[in-house]
Amino acid sequence: MAHRWLGDEPVGRRGVLRGAAGTALAAGAVVTSAATGAAATPSAAGGGSPAAGGALDVVGMASFDATDDLRRYPFRRRAVGARDVQVDVQFSGVCHSDVHTGRGDWGPVRYPLVTGHEIAGVVSAVGASVTGFRVGDRVGVGTFVDSCRSCEQCRSGFEQYCLNTNVQTYANALPDYADPADYPGGYPQGGYSTAIVVDEDYVVAIPDEIALEEAGPLLCAALTVYTPLRYWGVRRGSRVGVAGIGGLGHLAVQLARALGAEVVAFTTSPDKVPDALRFGASQVVVGEDPALMAANARSLDFVIDTVPYAHALDPYVQLLRRGATLCRVGVGLGTQPNEFANMSLVLQQNAIAGANTGSIRELRELLAFAVEHGVRPQVEVVPAQQVGSLWPRVVDRHARYRYVLDMRTLR
């Protein structure tokens, strides 16, 4: 994809994720060789420099209030523990969730706050007990960095739905199982930073076939749409609607097409029509065109709605075959609910559902799938210092189709 550069035993807490790695290997995912020995000492020329007590001094781009005035922010990461991986961050994607969180749209947050959960980089240090990575490996970190590993969902391999709340890559209050010492300052800071330290169970290997600047958006945007497409059984012969052709939507079109589906794309931006067709859509409907909406009525097996703004859902429910589902993955302002008429659901036994991101197991599966089918984000790489100017552009739908910060510019 083209991109351009702009200026308990039997399972236990760790066992379930180890099992996920084995599943991924069986599926052909690329996983790096094991690391040995004690933790390496990070270089001051890399993503961070050693601080007192073994902690790591790093630099990030932080929100200091609910505005878009992100500024350079020196802060501290925990020392590399026995099972930790230190990652020198090379690139970090700009997700709409970063904007919503930084602006306080989803509730109060603590500042300064470093957002970013589409993290791609290179391992610069590993703990003595790390078995899956070694210094120099290309890796990624997605939307969460820990989970309880003991609840029903974690033990089933769906830690993104941890019943005790997983630790998001940034911002959230720490659940009881988390050690506050692991998060200097008392809350997690994200990937708009030069380095991050993460438990190896929440780090994934980036296949060599995927450029690091393209890897980050696969870890959130692509995973967020891939998991519902798989869960609702999209396959060859399916007819799928993708609402919203943005950061998530342009990947949803590619993924649905790679799964064998015919894809109908829906957008409010006429200039995105050629791109949507290039991504794999067979038809593009602009602005809910009445004639085209009528022509597609009761013809879709699944609709994935990536639109992160309040909008009426009924027009899309009416596109569904009997018993089919519309899945919401775009999340807008918490104060602006999407509306639908109950009658629109009961007439043809339809459902409206939602989906979160994917598990580590699913993420490894996605990366292998992306390699096999050539699924890549279209990205614009931007110096990290310019992130504040990008947030309004994300909200105003100017991104084509994912901004990615070059975190090396902060060093």
Secondary structure by P-SEA (a helix, b strand, c coil): cbbbbcccccccccaaaaaaaaaaaaacccccccccccccccccccccccccccbbbbcccccccccccccccccccccccccbbbbccccccccaaaaaaaacccccccccbbbbcbbbbbbcccccccccccccccccccccccccccccccccccccccccccccccccccccccccccccccccccccccccccccccbbbbccccccccccccccaaaaaaaaaaaacccccbbbbbccccaaaaaaaaaaaaaccbbbbbbccccaaaaaaaaccccccccccaaaaaaacccccbbbbcccccccaaaaaaaccccbbbbbcccccccbbbbbbccccccccccccccccccaaaaaaaaaaaaacccccbbbbbcccccccaaaaaaacccccbbbbcccccc
